[in-house]
Amino acid sequence: MTRRYLLTGVALFVVVVSVATGPLTGVDVTEQRVTEFGDGTATVESVAVDTGAIRVTDGRFGTGVSYLRVPTATVAVASVTDRPRLVYRVSVPALDVELTETTVVTKPGTHRLAPDDRGMARGTADGSSYTGTLAVRVQSFTTDRTVYRENVTMEVAT
């Protein structure tokens, strides 16, 4: 008999939660991140990038592979209309590397764009320093505006 009450209680709980969070009540319990950008624009207050942190280092555990380590871009957005995106592009032509990190912006606040480090084939980073470009853009179907651009020289750590 106890099992029957337990089964009935669980079934009743599932039904109550389903009804309470369903389309009839308008309550949305999901926090879905918007991934598709559209029209609109964003007003950027500031962009912070630690340009001294970009570097080429050796891989771990004696792999013999070099890695391009890229700093995070922190973007303070003051206002947003619709669904533009922030695009952070790191380009190092001499290493044939172009990294891009994007995020759709739906509300003001601070947004962090952190591209993954890029491994390069052995012998690719055989110089002592390289020149690259860091850029942050606001992009949508109606806007494509560069809000930050800086040329950087990175050292190869040995």
C-alpha positions as YAML, in Angstrom:
chain: A
units: angstrom
residues:
- id: 1
  name: MET
  ca: [0.00, 0.00, 0.00]
- id: 2
  name: THR
  ca: [2.83, 2.42, 0.80]
- id: 3
  name: ARG
  ca: [4.28, 2.06, -2.70]
- id: 4
  name: ARG
  ca: [0.96, 2.98, -4.25]
- id: 5
  name: TYR
  ca: [0.84, 6.25, -2.25]
- id: 6
  name: LEU
  ca: [4.42, 7.02, -3.23]
- id: 7
  name: LEU
  ca: [3.71, 6.38, -6.91]
- id: 8
  name: THR
  ca: [0.55, 8.48, -6.77]
- id: 9
  name: GLY
  ca: [2.41, 11.30, -5.01]
- id: 10
  name: VAL
  ca: [5.20, 11.36, -7.60]
- id: 11
  name: ALA
  ca: [2.71, 11.29, -10.47]
- id: 12
  name: LEU
  ca: [0.72, 14.13, -8.89]
- id: 13
  name: PHE
  ca: [3.91, 16.17, -8.41]
- id: 14
  name: VAL
  ca: [4.88, 15.73, -12.08]
- id: 15
  name: VAL
  ca: [1.43, 16.80, -13.23]
- id: 16
  name: VAL
  ca: [1.39, 19.89, -10.97]
- id: 17
  name: VAL
  ca: [4.86, 21.02, -12.10]
- id: 18
  name: SER
  ca: [3.99, 20.43, -15.76]
- id: 19
  name: VAL
  ca: [0.81, 22.47, -15.51]
- id: 20
  name: ALA
  ca: [2.42, 25.24, -13.42]
- id: 21
  name: THR
  ca: [5.28, 25.75, -15.87]
- id: 22
  name: GLY
  ca: [3.39, 25.06, -19.08]
- id: 23
  name: PRO
  ca: [2.12, 27.43, -21.74]
- id: 24
  name: LEU
  ca: [-1.20, 28.00, -19.97]
- id: 25
  name: THR
  ca: [0.38, 29.88, -17.06]
- id: 26
  name: GLY
  ca: [3.09, 31.75, -19.00]
- id: 27
  name: VAL
  ca: [5.77, 30.81, -16.47]
- id: 28
  name: ASP
  ca: [9.08, 29.99, -18.16]
- id: 29
  name: VAL
  ca: [11.49, 27.96, -16.05]
- id: 30
  name: THR
  ca: [14.09, 27.62, -18.76]
- id: 31
  name: GLU
  ca: [16.95, 30.04, -19.09]
- id: 32
  name: GLN
  ca: [17.84, 29.54, -22.72]
- id: 33
  name: ARG
  ca: [20.79, 31.52, -23.99]
- id: 34
  name: VAL
  ca: [20.11, 33.35, -27.23]
- id: 35
  name: THR
  ca: [22.57, 32.07, -29.82]
- id: 36
  name: GLU
  ca: [21.24, 33.58, -33.02]
- id: 37
  name: PHE
  ca: [21.98, 37.19, -33.68]
- id: 38
  name: GLY
  ca: [19.72, 39.48, -35.66]
- id: 39
  name: ASP
  ca: [19.19, 43.19, -36.21]
- id: 40
  name: GLY
  ca: [20.08, 45.90, -33.74]
- id: 41
  name: THR
  ca: [23.07, 47.51, -32.16]
- id: 42
  name: ALA
  ca: [24.83, 47.94, -28.85]
- id: 43
  name: THR
  ca: [26.49, 50.92, -27.22]
- id: 44
  name: VAL
  ca: [29.88, 49.89, -25.83]
- id: 45
  name: GLU
  ca: [31.23, 51.88, -22.87]
- id: 46
  name: SER
  ca: [34.64, 50.24, -22.71]
- id: 47
  name: VAL
  ca: [36.76, 47.34, -23.87]
- id: 48
  name: ALA
  ca: [39.55, 45.94, -21.70]
- id: 49
  name: VAL
  ca: [42.17, 43.56, -23.07]
- id: 50
  name: ASP
  ca: [45.46, 42.77, -21.34]
- id: 51
  name: THR
  ca: [47.57, 43.10, -24.49]
- id: 52
  name: GLY
  ca: [50.69, 42.11, -22.58]
- id: 53
  name: ALA
  ca: [49.20, 38.67, -21.94]
- id: 54
  name: ILE
  ca: [49.19, 37.56, -25.58]
- id: 55
  name: ARG
  ca: [52.16, 35.28, -26.14]
- id: 56
  name: VAL
  ca: [53.47, 32.14, -27.78]
- id: 57
  name: THR
  ca: [54.57, 29.44, -25.33]
- id: 58
  name: ASP
  ca: [55.68, 25.84, -25.47]
- id: 59
  name: GLY
  ca: [53.12, 23.14, -24.87]
- id: 60
  name: ARG
  ca: [53.09, 21.07, -21.73]
- id: 61
  name: PHE
  ca: [54.64, 17.71, -21.07]
- id: 62
  name: GLY
  ca: [57.30, 18.00, -23.75]
- id: 63
  name: THR
  ca: [54.91, 17.86, -26.71]
- id: 64
  name: GLY
  ca: [57.10, 20.16, -28.79]
- id: 65
  name: VAL
  ca: [54.00, 22.10, -29.89]
- id: 66
  name: SER
  ca: [53.75, 25.87, -29.47]
- id: 67
  name: TYR
  ca: [50.55, 27.56, -28.31]
- id: 68
  name: LEU
  ca: [49.24, 31.03, -28.97]
- id: 69
  name: ARG
  ca: [47.81, 32.22, -25.63]
- id: 70
  name: VAL
  ca: [45.16, 34.90, -26.10]
- id: 71
  name: PRO
  ca: [43.86, 37.28, -23.41]
- id: 72
  name: THR
  ca: [40.17, 37.64, -22.61]
- id: 73
  name: ALA
  ca: [38.35, 40.74, -23.87]
- id: 74
  name: THR
  ca: [36.00, 42.28, -21.31]
- id: 75
  name: VAL
  ca: [33.36, 44.45, -22.96]
- id: 76
  name: ALA
  ca: [31.08, 46.80, -20.99]
- id: 77
  name: VAL
  ca: [27.81, 47.33, -22.87]
- id: 78
  name: ALA
  ca: [25.66, 50.32, -21.87]
- id: 79
  name: SER
  ca: [22.57, 49.70, -24.01]
- id: 80
  name: VAL
  ca: [21.26, 47.15, -26.49]
- id: 81
  name: THR
  ca: [18.51, 47.06, -29.09]
- id: 82
  name: ASP
  ca: [17.40, 43.72, -30.55]
- id: 83
  name: ARG
  ca: [20.06, 40.96, -30.85]
- id: 84
  name: PRO
  ca: [23.48, 42.12, -32.06]
- id: 85
  name: ARG
  ca: [26.62, 40.16, -31.29]
- id: 86
  name: LEU
  ca: [30.08, 41.04, -30.08]
- id: 87
  name: VAL
  ca: [32.89, 39.64, -32.21]
- id: 88
  name: TYR
  ca: [36.44, 39.35, -30.81]
- id: 89
  name: ARG
  ca: [39.00, 38.57, -33.51]
- id: 90
  name: VAL
  ca: [42.67, 37.85, -32.96]
- id: 91
  name: SER
  ca: [44.79, 37.75, -36.09]
- id: 92
  name: VAL
  ca: [48.50, 36.83, -36.39]
- id: 93
  name: PRO
  ca: [49.23, 36.63, -40.13]
- id: 94
  name: ALA
  ca: [52.84, 35.42, -39.80]
- id: 95
  name: LEU
  ca: [51.62, 32.37, -37.86]
- id: 96
  name: ASP
  ca: [48.59, 31.91, -40.13]
- id: 97
  name: VAL
  ca: [46.30, 32.16, -37.08]
- id: 98
  name: GLU
  ca: [42.93, 33.84, -36.88]
- id: 99
  name: LEU
  ca: [40.79, 33.23, -33.78]
- id: 100
  name: THR
  ca: [37.22, 34.45, -33.40]
- id: 101
  name: GLU
  ca: [34.97, 34.41, -30.33]
- id: 102
  name: THR
  ca: [31.38, 35.71, -30.43]
- id: 103
  name: THR
  ca: [28.50, 36.23, -28.06]
- id: 104
  name: VAL
  ca: [24.97, 37.46, -28.68]
- id: 105
  name: VAL
  ca: [24.09, 40.50, -26.57]
- id: 106
  name: THR
  ca: [20.52, 40.86, -25.35]
- id: 107
  name: LYS
  ca: [20.98, 43.12, -22.33]
- id: 108
  name: PRO
  ca: [23.46, 45.67, -20.99]
- id: 109
  name: GLY
  ca: [26.26, 44.51, -18.74]
- id: 110
  name: THR
  ca: [29.77, 43.12, -18.85]
- id: 111
  name: HIS
  ca: [30.53, 40.43, -21.41]
- id: 112
  name: ARG
  ca: [33.69, 38.31, -21.50]
- id: 113
  name: LEU
  ca: [35.03, 36.92, -24.75]
- id: 114
  name: ALA
  ca: [37.70, 34.28, -24.20]
- id: 115
  name: PRO
  ca: [39.00, 32.42, -27.26]
- id: 116
  name: ASP
  ca: [40.69, 29.07, -26.71]
- id: 117
  name: ASP
  ca: [44.45, 28.85, -27.04]
- id: 118
  name: ARG
  ca: [45.62, 27.71, -30.47]
- id: 119
  name: GLY
  ca: [48.13, 24.93, -30.90]
- id: 120
  name: MET
  ca: [50.48, 25.21, -33.85]
- id: 121
  name: ALA
  ca: [52.50, 22.61, -35.69]
- id: 122
  name: ARG
  ca: [56.13, 22.13, -34.72]
- id: 123
  name: GLY
  ca: [58.42, 24.73, -36.22]
- id: 124
  name: THR
  ca: [55.63, 27.21, -36.94]
- id: 125
  name: ALA
  ca: [56.65, 29.69, -34.22]
- id: 126
  name: ASP
  ca: [60.39, 29.73, -34.84]
- id: 127
  name: GLY
  ca: [60.83, 33.51, -34.60]
- id: 128
  name: SER
  ca: [61.41, 35.62, -31.51]
- id: 129
  name: SER
  ca: [58.35, 37.88, -31.85]
- id: 130
  name: TYR
  ca: [55.25, 38.31, -33.99]
- id: 131
  name: THR
  ca: [52.84, 41.13, -34.74]
- id: 132
  name: GLY
  ca: [49.09, 40.64, -34.46]
- id: 133
  name: THR
  ca: [45.83, 42.54, -34.28]
- id: 134
  name: LEU
  ca: [43.13, 42.37, -31.60]
- id: 135
  name: ALA
  ca: [39.72, 43.74, -32.58]
- id: 136
  name: VAL
  ca: [36.22, 43.83, -31.06]
- id: 137
  name: ARG
  ca: [33.21, 44.60, -33.25]
- id: 138
  name: VAL
  ca: [29.48, 45.04, -32.75]
- id: 139
  name: GLN
  ca: [27.80, 43.14, -35.55]
- id: 140
  name: SER
  ca: [24.23, 42.50, -36.70]
- id: 141
  name: PHE
  ca: [22.32, 42.36, -39.96]
- id: 142
  name: THR
  ca: [22.19, 46.17, -39.93]
- id: 143
  name: THR
  ca: [25.43, 47.09, -38.11]
- id: 144
  name: ASP
  ca: [29.09, 46.17, -38.34]
- id: 145
  name: ARG
  ca: [31.15, 48.58, -36.26]
- id: 146
  name: THR
  ca: [34.66, 48.20, -34.83]
- id: 147
  name: VAL
  ca: [34.74, 49.45, -31.23]
- id: 148
  name: TYR
  ca: [38.30, 48.36, -30.35]
- id: 149
  name: ARG
  ca: [41.38, 47.64, -32.44]
- id: 150
  name: GLU
  ca: [44.98, 47.36, -31.35]
- id: 151
  name: ASN
  ca: [48.15, 46.08, -32.95]
- id: 152
  name: VAL
  ca: [50.28, 44.01, -30.59]
- id: 153
  name: THR
  ca: [53.73, 42.49, -30.62]
- id: 154
  name: MET
  ca: [54.02, 39.18, -28.82]
- id: 155
  name: GLU
  ca: [57.18, 37.51, -27.66]
- id: 156
  name: VAL
  ca: [57.89, 33.82, -28.06]
- id: 157
  name: ALA
  ca: [58.60, 32.33, -24.63]
- id: 158
  name: THR
  ca: [61.29, 29.67, -24.67]
...
